[in-house]
Amino acid sequence: MEARVNALAEHLLLIERELRVLGWWQTEAPSADALASPEPFCVDTLTFEQWLQWIFLPRMKVLLETGAPLPSVSGVQAMAEMVYQQQPRVARRLLELLGEFDRLLTRA
C-alpha cells in the first residue's frame, strides 16, 4: 500500500512539473466562486489546467497525506483527452502522466 501511495504522490509531482513545462501553471488562484463551481471539473468556471492545479492536485495530495480512502476509479485522462483533442502532441506527456495516475489509482 505504501508503495502505491508513494507512486501516486510522485505522479502528482510529475503532473505539476509537466504543467509548468507547458507554461500552464498559474501563480494567481482563480476566484473563490470559480473554485466553488458545482459542475464536474468546474467546466463552467475553470480551464482544465486550472482545475488540475487548483482542485485535483491539492485534493489528491490531502488524501494521500492524511491516509484518507482514495477513489476507486479515476477518469482524469479521458477528460484530458477530450480537452486536448485538437492538440494531442502538445499535451502528449501530460496525457501519459494522467493515464498512469488513473491506472495507479484503480489498482487494488
N, C-alpha and C positions, 0 to 999 in steps of 0.2 A: 504493500500500500504506500509506504513512504517513497519508494522509487517512482511510483506513478505520480504522486504529488510533486516530487522534485522535477519530473519531466514536464508536468503541466506548468509549473512555475517558470521553468526555463523557456517554455514556448511563449508564455506571456511576455517575457523579456524580448524574445526574438520578434514577436509581433510588434511590440513597441519600437524596436530598433528599425524594423522594416518601414513602419510609418514615418519614422524620422528620415530614413534614407530617401524615401519617396517625396519628402517635403510636405507630408500631410499631417505632421504633428503640430498642434497649436499651443501657443503659450498662454492664450487667454480662454478661459472657460466660457461656454455658452451661458445664456441667462438661466436662472433657476426655472423659469417657465418652460424653456426649451428642453431642459433636462427632465422635467416632470411630465412629459407627454405620455398619455396612456396608450398610444399607438405602438405596435411592435416595432422594435428597432428605432423608435422615435422618428419614423419616416416623414412625419409631418413637420418636424422642427429641426432635425439634425441631418447632416450628411452621414453616410455610412462610416467614414473615417472618424467623425466626431463621436458617433455612437461607440465605436471601438475604443477610442481614447478615454472618453469621459464616463461611460457606463459599463461596457463589457469588461475592459481590463481591470478597473477598480473593483467591481463586484466579484470577479473571479479571484482576484488577489485576496480579498477579505475572506472568501470561502476557504481558500487554501490555508491562509494564516490562522484561521480560527478552528480549523478542523471540522467545519460545518459539512453537512451532506452535500455532495456535488450532484449536479443534474445528471440524469442517467442517459440523456441524449442531447446532442447539440447539432444545430443546423446552420452554424455561422458561415461555413464555407459555401453552402448553397445560396445563402443570401448574398454573399460577396460575389459569387459567380453571376448572379442576376445584375448586381450593381455595376460590375466591371465587364459586362459582356461586350461593350464597344471598345474596351482597351485591355484585353486579356494579357497582352505582352507586358504592359507597364506593371500590372498587378500580379504577374505570374508568381513571384516569390511569396507575396502576401497570401495569395490563394493556397499555395502549398502549405504554408505555415498554419493557416486556419484549418485546412483539411487534416493535418496531423494533429492539431489540437482537438478537433472533433473526434478523431479516432482514439486518441488517448483518453478522452473523457468517457467514451462509450464502452471502453474495456472494463470488464468487471474485476 
